[in-house]
Amino acid sequence: MANKSLMAKIFPQLEKGQLDQLVKYSELLNEWNAKINLISRKDIQNVVVHHIVPSLAISAIGNFTKGEEILDIGTGGGLPGIPLAIIHDGVNFTLMDSIGKKIMAVNDMVKKLKLQNVQTVNVRAESFSGKFDKIVGRAVTNLIDFLKYSKKLLKPDGKIFYLGGNYVDDLILLKKWNSYNVAEITNIRELEDKVILEIF
C-alpha cells in the first residue's frame, strides 16, 4: 500500500501496528467524509499526504512524553489529535470541537480504532477550562485568535504547536507583541507548503 510505505519512509520509527492503525484511520476518515464535511472532498484522495503526514510531523518536534495532557483545539475530523494519539499511546489527548456532528464522527473513529488515550469535548475553546502541557491545532482560525484563547489553557512552561500555511503577517504581529518565542519548522520535505510553528 503506497500510503503506508510513504509514512514508513518519512517516519521510520513507526511500528507496523501503528502504521496499520493510521491506514485504518485514513479509511474511516474517508467514510465519514462522505457523510459530513470533515475535510475538503476534493482533497480526500490525498488524506495521507496532505493531512496525516503533516499531523505526524508535529511529533518530530513535539517531544511528547508519557503522562502528558495534550489538547487538540478545533480537531474537526480528528486532526492532528488522532494520528498523534496513535503513535503516542502513553500520552493523553483531549480532542475539542464546537460542532457536535464532527465530535460524533471523531467518537466513532476513536472507538473503532480502540484508542484508550483519547477523550472528546464538544465545546468552544473560549468556554473551556483546564490546563494542558501542550496544545495542538491545525488551520483552525487565524493564528492570533488561536493564541488568544489557547494561552489560558496552557500550563506554565507549556508549548503550542500550530500547523498550517504561510504565517508571514501573523509572525510580524507576534514579534511586535514580543509575547511569544516562535520556532518555525519547515525541515520535512513532504510537508510541501505546510509550516509548523512551535510557540512558547
LUMTORFI-239557 format. One record per atom (N, C-alpha, C): residue number from 1; residue in three letters; x, y, z. Coordinates in steps of 0.05 Angstrom, whole numbers. Example, Ala and Ser with C-alpha at 12.3 -4.5 7.8 and 13.67 -1.06 7.14 Angstrom:
<node 1, 'ALA', <264, -114, 156>> <node 1, 'ALA', <246, -90, 156>> <node 1, 'ALA', <264, -66, 156>> <node 2, 'SER', <257, -45, 142>> <node 2, 'SER', <273, -21, 143>> <node 2, 'SER', <258, 1, 157>> 
% end
This chain:
<node 1, 'MET', <17, -24, 0>> <node 1, 'MET', <0, 0, 0>> <node 1, 'MET', <18, 25, 0>> <node 2, 'ALA', <14, 42, -20>> <node 2, 'ALA', <32, 64, -25>> <node 2, 'ALA', <32, 84, -1>> <node 3, 'ASN', <9, 90, 10>> <node 3, 'ASN', <8, 109, 32>> <node 3, 'ASN', <22, 98, 57>> <node 4, 'LYS', <19, 72, 62>> <node 4, 'LYS', <33, 60, 85>> <node 4, 'LYS', <63, 61, 81>> <node 5, 'SER', <72, 56, 57>> <node 5, 'SER', <101, 57, 51>> <node 5, 'SER', <112, 85, 54>> <node 6, 'LEU', <95, 105, 45>> <node 6, 'LEU', <104, 133, 48>> <node 6, 'LEU', <107, 140, 77>> <node 7, 'MET', <88, 133, 94>> <node 7, 'MET', <90, 140, 122>> <node 7, 'MET', <114, 126, 135>> <node 8, 'ALA', <119, 101, 127>> <node 8, 'ALA', <142, 86, 138>> <node 8, 'ALA', <168, 98, 130>> <node 9, 'LYS', <169, 109, 105>> <node 9, 'LYS', <193, 122, 95>> <node 9, 'LYS', <199, 148, 110>> <node 10, 'ILE', <178, 164, 114>> <node 10, 'ILE', <182, 190, 127>> <node 10, 'ILE', <187, 187, 157>> <node 11, 'PHE', <173, 168, 169>> <node 11, 'PHE', <174, 164, 198>> <node 11, 'PHE', <183, 135, 203>> <node 12, 'PRO', <208, 128, 199>> <node 12, 'PRO', <218, 101, 202>> <node 12, 'PRO', <215, 89, 230>> <node 13, 'GLN', <211, 106, 250>> <node 13, 'GLN', <208, 97, 277>> <node 13, 'GLN', <181, 84, 283>> <node 14, 'LEU', <162, 88, 265>> <node 14, 'LEU', <135, 77, 269>> <node 14, 'LEU', <134, 47, 267>> <node 15, 'GLU', <119, 35, 286>> <node 15, 'GLU', <116, 6, 286>> <node 15, 'GLU', <94, -3, 266>> <node 16, 'LYS', <95, -28, 259>> <node 16, 'LYS', <75, -39, 240>> <node 16, 'LYS', <47, -34, 249>> <node 17, 'GLY', <42, -39, 275>> <node 17, 'GLY', <15, -36, 286>> <node 17, 'GLY', <6, -7, 284>> <node 18, 'GLN', <24, 11, 288>> <node 18, 'GLN', <17, 40, 286>> <node 18, 'GLN', <11, 48, 258>> <node 19, 'LEU', <27, 38, 239>> <node 19, 'LEU', <22, 43, 211>> <node 19, 'LEU', <-5, 32, 202>> <node 20, 'ASP', <-11, 8, 212>> <node 20, 'ASP', <-37, -5, 205>> <node 20, 'ASP', <-60, 12, 215>> <node 21, 'GLN', <-57, 22, 240>> <node 21, 'GLN', <-78, 39, 251>> <node 21, 'GLN', <-81, 66, 236>> <node 22, 'LEU', <-59, 77, 227>> <node 22, 'LEU', <-60, 102, 212>> <node 22, 'LEU', <-74, 98, 185>> <node 23, 'VAL', <-69, 75, 173>> <node 23, 'VAL', <-83, 69, 148>> <node 23, 'VAL', <-113, 65, 153>> <node 24, 'LYS', <-119, 51, 175>> <node 24, 'LYS', <-147, 47, 182>> <node 24, 'LYS', <-161, 74, 187>> <node 25, 'TYR', <-147, 92, 201>> <node 25, 'TYR', <-158, 118, 207>> <node 25, 'TYR', <-163, 133, 181>> <node 26, 'SER', <-145, 131, 161>> <node 26, 'SER', <-150, 145, 136>> <node 26, 'SER', <-175, 134, 122>> <node 27, 'GLU', <-179, 108, 125>> <node 27, 'GLU', <-203, 96, 113>> <node 27, 'GLU', <-229, 105, 127>> <node 28, 'LEU', <-228, 106, 154>> <node 28, 'LEU', <-251, 116, 169>> <node 28, 'LEU', <-257, 145, 163>> <node 29, 'LEU', <-236, 161, 161>> <node 29, 'LEU', <-239, 189, 155>> <node 29, 'LEU', <-252, 192, 127>> <node 30, 'ASN', <-244, 176, 109>> <node 30, 'ASN', <-256, 176, 82>> <node 30, 'ASN', <-286, 169, 83>> <node 31, 'GLU', <-292, 149, 99>> <node 31, 'GLU', <-320, 140, 101>> <node 31, 'GLU', <-338, 162, 114>> <node 32, 'TRP', <-328, 174, 135>> <node 32, 'TRP', <-343, 195, 149>> <node 32, 'TRP', <-345, 220, 132>> <node 33, 'ASN', <-324, 226, 116>> <node 33, 'ASN', <-324, 250, 100>> <node 33, 'ASN', <-346, 249, 78>> <node 34, 'ALA', <-354, 225, 71>> <node 34, 'ALA', <-376, 222, 51>> <node 34, 'ALA', <-403, 230, 64>> <node 35, 'LYS', <-404, 229, 91>> <node 35, 'LYS', <-429, 236, 105>> <node 35, 'LYS', <-430, 265, 114>> <node 36, 'ILE', <-408, 274, 125>> <node 36, 'ILE', <-406, 302, 134>> <node 36, 'ILE', <-379, 313, 126>> <node 37, 'ASN', <-378, 339, 122>> <node 37, 'ASN', <-354, 351, 112>> <node 37, 'ASN', <-334, 356, 134>> <node 38, 'LEU', <-314, 337, 135>> <node 38, 'LEU', <-293, 340, 155>> <node 38, 'LEU', <-268, 353, 143>> <node 39, 'ILE', <-262, 345, 118>> <node 39, 'ILE', <-240, 358, 103>> <node 39, 'ILE', <-251, 362, 75>> <node 40, 'SER', <-237, 378, 59>> <node 40, 'SER', <-246, 384, 32>> <node 40, 'SER', <-250, 358, 16>> <node 41, 'ARG', <-274, 354, 5>> <node 41, 'ARG', <-279, 329, -11>> <node 41, 'ARG', <-261, 327, -35>> <node 42, 'LYS', <-251, 350, -45>> <node 42, 'LYS', <-233, 350, -68>> <node 42, 'LYS', <-206, 339, -60>> <node 43, 'ASP', <-200, 340, -34>> <node 43, 'ASP', <-174, 332, -24>> <node 43, 'ASP', <-173, 305, -10>> <node 44, 'ILE', <-196, 291, -9>> <node 44, 'ILE', <-198, 266, 6>> <node 44, 'ILE', <-179, 245, -5>> <node 45, 'GLN', <-173, 245, -30>> <node 45, 'GLN', <-155, 225, -42>> <node 45, 'GLN', <-126, 229, -32>> <node 46, 'ASN', <-121, 253, -22>> <node 46, 'ASN', <-94, 259, -12>> <node 46, 'ASN', <-93, 261, 18>> <node 47, 'VAL', <-111, 246, 31>> <node 47, 'VAL', <-114, 249, 60>> <node 47, 'VAL', <-88, 243, 75>> <node 48, 'VAL', <-74, 223, 66>> <node 48, 'VAL', <-49, 215, 80>> <node 48, 'VAL', <-27, 237, 76>> <node 49, 'VAL', <-23, 245, 51>> <node 49, 'VAL', <-1, 264, 45>> <node 49, 'VAL', <-7, 292, 56>> <node 50, 'HIS', <-32, 301, 52>> <node 50, 'HIS', <-39, 328, 60>> <node 50, 'HIS', <-49, 332, 88>> <node 51, 'HIS', <-56, 310, 101>> <node 51, 'HIS', <-69, 313, 128>> <node 51, 'HIS', <-55, 296, 149>> <node 52, 'ILE', <-51, 270, 144>> <node 52, 'ILE', <-40, 253, 165>> <node 52, 'ILE', <-10, 258, 168>> <node 53, 'VAL', <5, 259, 146>> <node 53, 'VAL', <34, 263, 148>> <node 53, 'VAL', <41, 290, 162>> <node 54, 'PRO', <28, 312, 154>> <node 54, 'PRO', <34, 337, 169>> <node 54, 'PRO', <27, 335, 199>> <node 55, 'SER', <5, 321, 205>> <node 55, 'SER', <-2, 317, 234>> <node 55, 'SER', <20, 302, 248>> <node 56, 'LEU', <30, 281, 236>> <node 56, 'LEU', <51, 265, 248>> <node 56, 'LEU', <77, 281, 251>> <node 57, 'ALA', <81, 300, 233>> <node 57, 'ALA', <106, 315, 234>> <node 57, 'ALA', <108, 331, 260>> <node 58, 'ILE', <86, 338, 272>> <node 58, 'ILE', <87, 352, 298>> <node 58, 'ILE', <102, 336, 318>> <node 59, 'SER', <100, 309, 316>> <node 59, 'SER', <114, 292, 336>> <node 59, 'SER', <144, 293, 333>> <node 60, 'ALA', <153, 302, 310>> <node 60, 'ALA', <182, 304, 305>> <node 60, 'ALA', <195, 325, 322>> <node 61, 'ILE', <179, 345, 330>> <node 61, 'ILE', <189, 367, 346>> <node 61, 'ILE', <175, 370, 373>> <node 62, 'GLY', <152, 355, 376>> <node 62, 'GLY', <135, 359, 400>> <node 62, 'GLY', <146, 348, 425>> <node 63, 'ASN', <163, 328, 424>> <node 63, 'ASN', <174, 316, 448>> <node 63, 'ASN', <153, 308, 468>> <node 64, 'PHE', <132, 294, 458>> <node 64, 'PHE', <110, 285, 476>> <node 64, 'PHE', <121, 263, 494>> <node 65, 'THR', <115, 266, 520>> <node 65, 'THR', <125, 246, 539>> <node 65, 'THR', <102, 233, 554>> <node 66, 'LYS', <106, 210, 564>> <node 66, 'LYS', <86, 194, 577>> <node 66, 'LYS', <72, 209, 600>> <node 67, 'GLY', <46, 208, 600>> <node 67, 'GLY', <31, 221, 621>> <node 67, 'GLY', <23, 250, 616>> <node 68, 'GLU', <33, 262, 595>> <node 68, 'GLU', <26, 290, 588>> <node 68, 'GLU', <-3, 292, 579>> <node 69, 'GLU', <-14, 316, 584>> <node 69, 'GLU', <-41, 322, 575>> <node 69, 'GLU', <-39, 341, 551>> <node 70, 'ILE', <-51, 332, 528>> <node 70, 'ILE', <-49, 348, 504>> <node 70, 'ILE', <-78, 355, 495>> <node 71, 'LEU', <-81, 380, 487>> <node 71, 'LEU', <-107, 390, 477>> <node 71, 'LEU', <-105, 396, 448>> <node 72, 'ASP', <-124, 384, 432>> <node 72, 'ASP', <-126, 390, 404>> <node 72, 'ASP', <-150, 408, 400>> <node 73, 'ILE', <-146, 433, 394>> <node 73, 'ILE', <-167, 452, 391>> <node 73, 'ILE', <-177, 453, 362>> <node 74, 'GLY', <-203, 450, 358>> <node 74, 'GLY', <-214, 451, 331>> <node 74, 'GLY', <-207, 426, 315>> <node 75, 'THR', <-210, 403, 328>> <node 75, 'THR', <-200, 378, 316>> <node 75, 'THR', <-213, 370, 290>> <node 76, 'GLY', <-238, 379, 285>> <node 76, 'GLY', <-251, 372, 260>> <node 76, 'GLY', <-255, 342, 258>> <node 77, 'GLY', <-241, 329, 240>> <node 77, 'GLY', <-243, 300, 236>> <node 77, 'GLY', <-222, 285, 252>> <node 78, 'GLY', <-210, 298, 272>> <node 78, 'GLY', <-191, 284, 289>> <node 78, 'GLY', <-162, 291, 282>> <node 79, 'LEU', <-158, 314, 269>> <node 79, 'LEU', <-131, 322, 261>> <node 79, 'LEU', <-122, 347, 276>> <node 80, 'PRO', <-99, 347, 287>> <node 80, 'PRO', <-78, 326, 286>> <node 80, 'PRO', <-80, 305, 308>> <node 81, 'GLY', <-100, 308, 326>> <node 81, 'GLY', <-101, 292, 350>> <node 81, 'GLY', <-100, 262, 347>> <node 82, 'ILE', <-116, 251, 329>> <node 82, 'ILE', <-118, 221, 326>> <node 82, 'ILE', <-91, 210, 316>> <node 83, 'PRO', <-79, 220, 295>> <node 83, 'PRO', <-53, 209, 287>> <node 83, 'PRO', <-32, 210, 310>> <node 84, 'LEU', <-32, 233, 324>> <node 84, 'LEU', <-13, 235, 346>> <node 84, 'LEU', <-19, 215, 369>> <node 85, 'ALA', <-45, 211, 374>> <node 85, 'ALA', <-52, 192, 395>> <node 85, 'ALA', <-45, 163, 388>> <node 86, 'ILE', <-47, 157, 362>> <node 86, 'ILE', <-40, 130, 353>> <node 86, 'ILE', <-10, 124, 358>> <node 87, 'ILE', <7, 144, 354>> <node 87, 'ILE', <36, 139, 357>> <node 87, 'ILE', <46, 146, 385>> <node 88, 'HIS', <29, 157, 402>> <node 88, 'HIS', <37, 163, 430>> <node 88, 'HIS', <16, 152, 449>> <node 89, 'ASP', <16, 125, 453>> <node 89, 'ASP', <-5, 113, 468>> <node 89, 'ASP', <-3, 119, 498>> <node 90, 'GLY', <19, 129, 508>> <node 90, 'GLY', <22, 136, 536>> <node 90, 'GLY', <16, 165, 542>> <node 91, 'VAL', <7, 180, 522>> <node 91, 'VAL', <1, 208, 525>> <node 91, 'VAL', <-29, 211, 523>> <node 92, 'ASN', <-41, 229, 539>> <node 92, 'ASN', <-70, 233, 540>> <node 92, 'ASN', <-78, 257, 522>> <node 93, 'PHE', <-96, 252, 504>> <node 93, 'PHE', <-105, 272, 485>> <node 93, 'PHE', <-135, 279, 489>> <node 94, 'THR', <-140, 305, 490>> <node 94, 'THR', <-168, 315, 491>> <node 94, 'THR', <-173, 329, 464>> <node 95, 'LEU', <-192, 319, 449>> <node 95, 'LEU', <-199, 330, 423>> <node 95, 'LEU', <-224, 347, 425>> <node 96, 'MET', <-221, 372, 419>> <node 96, 'MET', <-243, 392, 422>> <node 96, 'MET', <-253, 402, 396>> <node 97, 'ASP', <-279, 404, 394>> <node 97, 'ASP', <-291, 418, 371>> <node 97, 'ASP', <-318, 428, 379>> <node 98, 'SER', <-326, 451, 368>> <node 98, 'SER', <-352, 464, 376>> <node 98, 'SER', <-375, 452, 360>> <node 99, 'ILE', <-369, 437, 339>> <node 99, 'ILE', <-390, 426, 322>> <node 99, 'ILE', <-396, 397, 330>> <node 100, 'GLY', <-420, 392, 339>> <node 100, 'GLY', <-428, 366, 350>> <node 100, 'GLY', <-425, 343, 331>> <node 101, 'LYS', <-432, 347, 306>> <node 101, 'LYS', <-431, 324, 287>> <node 101, 'LYS', <-402, 316, 281>> <node 102, 'LYS', <-384, 335, 283>> <node 102, 'LYS', <-356, 328, 280>> <node 102, 'LYS', <-346, 311, 303>> <node 103, 'ILE', <-353, 319, 327>> <node 103, 'ILE', <-346, 303, 351>> <node 103, 'ILE', <-358, 276, 350>> <node 104, 'MET', <-383, 273, 340>> <node 104, 'MET', <-396, 247, 336>> <node 104, 'MET', <-379, 229, 318>> <node 105, 'ALA', <-370, 241, 296>> <node 105, 'ALA', <-353, 225, 277>> <node 105, 'ALA', <-327, 217, 290>> <node 106, 'VAL', <-314, 236, 305>> <node 106, 'VAL', <-289, 230, 318>> <node 106, 'VAL', <-293, 208, 339>> <node 107, 'ASN', <-315, 210, 355>> <node 107, 'ASN', <-320, 189, 375>> <node 107, 'ASN', <-322, 161, 362>> <node 108, 'ASP', <-335, 160, 339>> <node 108, 'ASP', <-338, 135, 325>> <node 108, 'ASP', <-311, 124, 316>> <node 109, 'MET', <-294, 142, 305>> <node 109, 'MET', <-268, 133, 296>> <node 109, 'MET', <-250, 125, 319>> <node 110, 'VAL', <-251, 140, 341>> <node 110, 'VAL', <-236, 133, 364>> <node 110, 'VAL', <-244, 105, 375>> <node 111, 'LYS', <-270, 100, 375>> <node 111, 'LYS', <-280, 74, 384>> <node 111, 'LYS', <-270, 51, 366>> <node 112, 'LYS', <-273, 55, 340>> <node 112, 'LYS', <-265, 34, 321>> <node 112, 'LYS', <-234, 30, 321>> <node 113, 'LEU', <-219, 50, 327>> <node 113, 'LEU', <-190, 48, 329>> <node 113, 'LEU', <-181, 38, 356>> <node 114, 'LYS', <-200, 36, 375>> <node 114, 'LYS', <-195, 26, 402>> <node 114, 'LYS', <-173, 43, 416>> <node 115, 'LEU', <-175, 69, 413>> <node 115, 'LEU', <-156, 87, 426>> <node 115, 'LEU', <-165, 93, 455>> <node 116, 'GLN', <-149, 84, 474>> <node 116, 'GLN', <-156, 88, 502>> <node 116, 'GLN', <-146, 114, 513>> <node 117, 'ASN', <-130, 129, 498>> <node 117, 'ASN', <-117, 153, 508>> <node 117, 'ASN', <-130, 178, 496>> <node 118, 'VAL', <-155, 176, 486>> <node 118, 'VAL', <-168, 199, 474>> <node 118, 'VAL', <-195, 203, 487>> <node 119, 'GLN', <-200, 228, 494>> <node 119, 'GLN', <-227, 237, 502>> <node 119, 'GLN', <-235, 260, 485>> <node 120, 'THR', <-261, 265, 482>> <node 120, 'THR', <-270, 287, 465>> <node 120, 'THR', <-288, 306, 481>> <node 121, 'VAL', <-289, 331, 472>> <node 121, 'VAL', <-306, 351, 485>> <node 121, 'VAL', <-319, 367, 462>> <node 122, 'ASN', <-345, 372, 464>> <node 122, 'ASN', <-360, 388, 445>> <node 122, 'ASN', <-365, 415, 457>> <node 123, 'VAL', <-346, 433, 453>> <node 123, 'VAL', <-347, 459, 466>> <node 123, 'VAL', <-328, 478, 451>> <node 124, 'ARG', <-333, 504, 453>> <node 124, 'ARG', <-315, 524, 442>> <node 124, 'ARG', <-292, 528, 461>> <node 125, 'ALA', <-269, 534, 451>> <node 125, 'ALA', <-245, 537, 468>> <node 125, 'ALA', <-249, 560, 488>> <node 126, 'GLU', <-263, 581, 479>> <node 126, 'GLU', <-267, 604, 497>> <node 126, 'GLU', <-283, 597, 522>> <node 127, 'SER', <-299, 575, 520>> <node 127, 'SER', <-316, 568, 543>> <node 127, 'SER', <-304, 544, 559>> <node 128, 'PHE', <-281, 535, 551>> <node 128, 'PHE', <-269, 511, 564>> <node 128, 'PHE', <-250, 519, 586>> <node 129, 'SER', <-248, 502, 606>> <node 129, 'SER', <-228, 506, 627>> <node 129, 'SER', <-211, 481, 630>> <node 130, 'GLY', <-187, 485, 639>> <node 130, 'GLY', <-168, 463, 642>> <node 130, 'GLY', <-140, 473, 636>> <node 131, 'LYS', <-121, 457, 643>> <node 131, 'LYS', <-93, 464, 638>> <node 131, 'LYS', <-79, 441, 624>> <node 132, 'PHE', <-64, 446, 603>> <node 132, 'PHE', <-52, 425, 587>> <node 132, 'PHE', <-22, 430, 584>> <node 133, 'ASP', <-7, 408, 581>> <node 133, 'ASP', <22, 410, 577>> <node 133, 'ASP', <28, 421, 549>> <node 134, 'LYS', <12, 413, 530>> <node 134, 'LYS', <16, 422, 502>> <node 134, 'LYS', <-11, 425, 489>> <node 135, 'ILE', <-12, 444, 471>> <node 135, 'ILE', <-36, 449, 455>> <node 135, 'ILE', <-29, 447, 426>> <node 136, 'VAL', <-45, 432, 410>> <node 136, 'VAL', <-40, 430, 382>> <node 136, 'VAL', <-64, 440, 366>> <node 137, 'GLY', <-60, 450, 343>> <node 137, 'GLY', <-81, 460, 326>> <node 137, 'GLY', <-72, 459, 297>> <node 138, 'ARG', <-92, 458, 280>> <node 138, 'ARG', <-86, 455, 251>> <node 138, 'ARG', <-105, 473, 235>> <node 139, 'ALA', <-96, 496, 226>> <node 139, 'ALA', <-111, 514, 209>> <node 139, 'ALA', <-139, 518, 220>> <node 140, 'VAL', <-141, 523, 246>> <node 140, 'VAL', <-168, 526, 259>> <node 140, 'VAL', <-179, 553, 253>> <node 141, 'THR', <-163, 573, 257>> <node 141, 'THR', <-172, 601, 252>> <node 141, 'THR', <-146, 617, 247>> <node 142, 'ASN', <-147, 643, 247>> <node 142, 'ASN', <-122, 657, 244>> <node 142, 'ASN', <-105, 653, 270>> <node 143, 'LEU', <-79, 654, 266>> <node 143, 'LEU', <-61, 647, 288>> <node 143, 'LEU', <-64, 664, 312>> <node 144, 'ILE', <-68, 690, 309>> <node 144, 'ILE', <-70, 709, 331>> <node 144, 'ILE', <-94, 702, 349>> <node 145, 'ASP', <-117, 697, 336>> <node 145, 'ASP', <-141, 690, 352>> <node 145, 'ASP', <-137, 663, 366>> <node 146, 'PHE', <-124, 644, 352>> <node 146, 'PHE', <-119, 618, 364>> <node 146, 'PHE', <-103, 621, 389>> <node 147, 'LEU', <-83, 637, 389>> <node 147, 'LEU', <-65, 641, 412>> <node 147, 'LEU', <-80, 654, 435>> <node 148, 'LYS', <-98, 673, 428>> <node 148, 'LYS', <-112, 687, 449>> <node 148, 'LYS', <-129, 669, 466>> <node 149, 'TYR', <-143, 650, 454>> <node 149, 'TYR', <-160, 632, 471>> <node 149, 'TYR', <-146, 606, 479>> <node 150, 'SER', <-123, 600, 468>> <node 150, 'SER', <-109, 576, 477>> <node 150, 'SER', <-90, 581, 500>> <node 151, 'LYS', <-80, 606, 501>> <node 151, 'LYS', <-60, 613, 522>> <node 151, 'LYS', <-70, 607, 550>> <node 152, 'LYS', <-96, 613, 555>> <node 152, 'LYS', <-107, 609, 582>> <node 152, 'LYS', <-109, 579, 589>> <node 153, 'LEU', <-107, 562, 569>> <node 153, 'LEU', <-110, 533, 574>> <node 153, 'LEU', <-83, 519, 576>> <node 154, 'LEU', <-62, 534, 575>> <node 154, 'LEU', <-35, 523, 575>> <node 154, 'LEU', <-22, 525, 602>> <node 155, 'LYS', <-10, 503, 611>> <node 155, 'LYS', <5, 503, 636>> <node 155, 'LYS', <30, 521, 634>> <node 156, 'PRO', <40, 531, 656>> <node 156, 'PRO', <66, 546, 655>> <node 156, 'PRO', <87, 528, 642>> <node 157, 'ASP', <103, 540, 625>> <node 157, 'ASP', <124, 525, 610>> <node 157, 'ASP', <112, 507, 589>> <node 158, 'GLY', <86, 508, 584>> <node 158, 'GLY', <74, 492, 563>> <node 158, 'GLY', <81, 503, 535>> <node 159, 'LYS', <74, 488, 515>> <node 159, 'LYS', <80, 496, 487>> <node 159, 'LYS', <56, 492, 469>> <node 160, 'ILE', <55, 508, 448>> <node 160, 'ILE', <34, 506, 428>> <node 160, 'ILE', <47, 499, 402>> <node 161, 'PHE', <35, 479, 388>> <node 161, 'PHE', <44, 472, 361>> <node 161, 'PHE', <22, 476, 342>> <node 162, 'TYR', <26, 494, 323>> <node 162, 'TYR', <5, 502, 304>> <node 162, 'TYR', <14, 496, 275>> <node 163, 'LEU', <-3, 482, 261>> <node 163, 'LEU', <4, 472, 234>> <node 163, 'LEU', <-14, 486, 213>> <node 164, 'GLY', <-1, 496, 193>> <node 164, 'GLY', <-17, 509, 172>> <node 164, 'GLY', <1, 519, 149>> <node 165, 'GLY', <-7, 541, 137>> <node 165, 'GLY', <7, 551, 114>> <node 165, 'GLY', <25, 575, 120>> <node 166, 'ASN', <23, 595, 104>> <node 166, 'ASN', <41, 618, 107>> <node 166, 'ASN', <32, 637, 129>> <node 167, 'TYR', <51, 643, 148>> <node 167, 'TYR', <44, 659, 171>> <node 167, 'TYR', <59, 685, 172>> <node 168, 'VAL', <68, 696, 150>> <node 168, 'VAL', <85, 719, 150>> <node 168, 'VAL', <74, 742, 166>> <node 169, 'ASP', <49, 750, 160>> <node 169, 'ASP', <37, 773, 174>> <node 169, 'ASP', <33, 767, 204>> <node 170, 'ASP', <24, 742, 210>> <node 170, 'ASP', <20, 735, 238>> <node 170, 'ASP', <46, 736, 254>> <node 171, 'LEU', <67, 727, 242>> <node 171, 'LEU', <93, 726, 256>> <node 171, 'LEU', <103, 754, 261>> <node 172, 'ILE', <98, 772, 242>> <node 172, 'ILE', <106, 800, 246>> <node 172, 'ILE', <91, 812, 271>> <node 173, 'LEU', <65, 806, 273>> <node 173, 'LEU', <50, 815, 296>> <node 173, 'LEU', <60, 803, 322>> <node 174, 'LEU', <67, 777, 321>> <node 174, 'LEU', <77, 765, 346>> <node 174, 'LEU', <103, 777, 355>> <node 175, 'LYS', <120, 784, 336>> <node 175, 'LYS', <145, 797, 343>> <node 175, 'LYS', <140, 825, 355>> <node 176, 'LYS', <120, 839, 345>> <node 176, 'LYS', <113, 865, 356>> <node 176, 'LYS', <103, 863, 384>> <node 177, 'TRP', <87, 842, 389>> <node 177, 'TRP', <77, 837, 416>> <node 177, 'TRP', <100, 829, 435>> <node 178, 'ASN', <120, 815, 424>> <node 178, 'ASN', <142, 804, 440>> <node 178, 'ASN', <131, 786, 462>> <node 179, 'SER', <109, 773, 457>> <node 179, 'SER', <97, 756, 478>> <node 179, 'SER', <104, 727, 475>> <node 180, 'TYR', <114, 719, 452>> <node 180, 'TYR', <119, 691, 446>> <node 180, 'TYR', <146, 687, 433>> <node 181, 'ASN', <158, 665, 440>> <node 181, 'ASN', <181, 656, 424>> <node 181, 'ASN', <171, 636, 403>> <node 182, 'VAL', <178, 640, 379>> <node 182, 'VAL', <167, 624, 357>> <node 182, 'VAL', <190, 610, 342>> <node 183, 'ALA', <188, 584, 339>> <node 183, 'ALA', <207, 569, 322>> <node 183, 'ALA', <191, 559, 298>> <node 184, 'GLU', <200, 566, 275>> <node 184, 'GLU', <185, 558, 251>> <node 184, 'GLU', <199, 533, 240>> <node 185, 'ILE', <184, 511, 237>> <node 185, 'ILE', <195, 485, 229>> <node 185, 'ILE', <187, 479, 201>> <node 186, 'THR', <206, 477, 183>> <node 186, 'THR', <199, 471, 155>> <node 186, 'THR', <219, 450, 143>> <node 187, 'ASN', <229, 432, 160>> <node 187, 'ASN', <251, 415, 151>> <node 187, 'ASN', <242, 388, 142>> <node 188, 'ILE', <216, 383, 138>> <node 188, 'ILE', <207, 358, 128>> <node 188, 'ILE', <196, 363, 100>> <node 189, 'ARG', <211, 353, 80>> <node 189, 'ARG', <205, 360, 52>> <node 189, 'ARG', <176, 353, 44>> <node 190, 'GLU', <166, 331, 54>> <node 190, 'GLU', <139, 322, 46>> <node 190, 'GLU', <117, 340, 56>> <node 191, 'LEU', <123, 359, 73>> <node 191, 'LEU', <102, 377, 83>> <node 191, 'LEU', <93, 397, 62>> <node 192, 'GLU', <108, 398, 39>> <node 192, 'GLU', <101, 416, 18>> <node 192, 'GLU', <99, 445, 28>> <node 193, 'ASP', <75, 456, 28>> <node 193, 'ASP', <72, 484, 36>> <node 193, 'ASP', <64, 487, 65>> <node 194, 'LYS', <65, 465, 80>> <node 194, 'LYS', <57, 466, 108>> <node 194, 'LYS', <80, 477, 126>> <node 195, 'VAL', <72, 491, 147>> <node 195, 'VAL', <91, 502, 166>> <node 195, 'VAL', <82, 494, 194>> <node 196, 'ILE', <100, 485, 211>> <node 196, 'ILE', <94, 480, 239>> <node 196, 'ILE', <107, 502, 255>> <node 197, 'LEU', <91, 515, 272>> <node 197, 'LEU', <101, 535, 290>> <node 197, 'LEU', <102, 524, 318>> <node 198, 'GLU', <125, 526, 331>> <node 198, 'GLU', <128, 519, 359>> <node 198, 'GLU', <128, 545, 375>> <node 199, 'ILE', <108, 548, 392>> <node 199, 'ILE', <103, 574, 406>> <node 199, 'ILE', <104, 569, 435>> <node 200, 'PHE', <121, 585, 449>> <node 200, 'PHE', <124, 581, 478>> <node 200, 'PHE', <132, 607, 492>> 
% end
